[in-house]
Amino acid sequence: MIRPLILLAVVLAAPTLVPALLAAPAIEVTPMAQGQVLRGRFEQSRFLQGFQAPLKSSGTFFLAPGMGLIWKTEQPFALTTVMSPAGLVQEVSGRETMRMPSARIPFMSKLYAMLGGALTGDWEGLSSAFTITRKVEGKGWRLKLEPIQADDPGMPIRAIDLHGSRFLEDVDVIKVNGDRDRLVFLNQKLEAAAPTPDESKLLARAGQL
C-alpha cells in the first residue's frame, strides 16, 4: 500500500511538469498556482505476480502543495492515508493504524522533495533521478520515466508511464519485481481554497511525526 502512494505524490505533480518538459504551446495544461489545491477521484488496479485478476480500489484524493496528500480509499474498504513532508499516517474509521516518519522511508523523502520542487515549477529534481522521454499525442502528452540508477536498491520502480492533457489522466507504474499499478484520475478540479477543517486535522496529524 505504501509504495503506490509514495509514487502518487510524484505523478500528481505532472500538470506542473509538462509545460517545462514538452515546451509545446499547443498543449493546454493546468498548473497549480500558489494557494490552490487539487481534488479528484481515482481508480487503481494492481496487477500482481501470481494473481489472474487485478486488485481494484477507488476513492478520492486531495493535494495541497507544501502541506501534503490525502488519499481516501472507499472501495473495497475504507482506508485513509495522509502523506506530508514529515511522513505517513494511515487510519481506518478514525482509528490510526500506522504512523511512519519519513526518516524510516528514505524513498518517500526523496520523492516528496521532488514533488515540492515540481509544484513550484522546478523539475530538475525529477530529471536528476529519472531519464525522461516525452512526446506529444494530438492534444495530449505522454511521459516515460526510467530511473537513472536502475540498480539502486532504494528505487523499487522500473518505469513510470504518464498520460494526460489538461490534467494527468492515467499512470502505469512498472515495478522491478514485475508487478504493475495503474492509476486513473477522474473529476479533477483545481480550487483556490484552503483545506476543510477535517482535511486540516489530517494534514496536521501527518505533519507531527
HUCOR-V33584 format. One line per field, one symbol per residue. ss: DSSP state (2 for helix, 1 for strand, 0 for the rest). phi: phi as a letter, one per 20 degrees, with the letter a starting at -180 (. if undefined). burial: # if it has 16 or more other ideal C-beta (glycine too) atoms within 10 Angstrom, else .. A space follows every 10 residues. Layout:
ss: ???
phi: ???
burial: ???
//
This chain:
ss: 0222222222 2002222222 2200000000 0000001111 1111111000 0000111111 1111000111 1111100011 1111001111 1100111111 1222022222 2222222220 0002222001 1111111001 1111111000 0000001111 1111000111 1111100001 1111111111 1000002222 222222000
phi: .ffgfffggf ffeggeffgf feldffeede eeegnecdcr dccccdddgn dfdfedbbrc cbccgndqcd cdedcebfbd ccccgeqccc bclndfdbbc fffecgffgf ffffggfffd nddfffffdc eddcbecmed bbccdcgfdf effededeac dcbacfcfdb cdddefenfb dcdddclfbe cebegfgfff ffffffede
burial: ..######## #########. ##....#.## .#...##### .#.####... ......#### #####.#### ###.....## ########## #........# .#..#.#### ##.######. ..#.##..## .#.#...... #.###.#... ....###### #####.###. #####...## ###.#..#.# ....#...#. .##.##..#
//
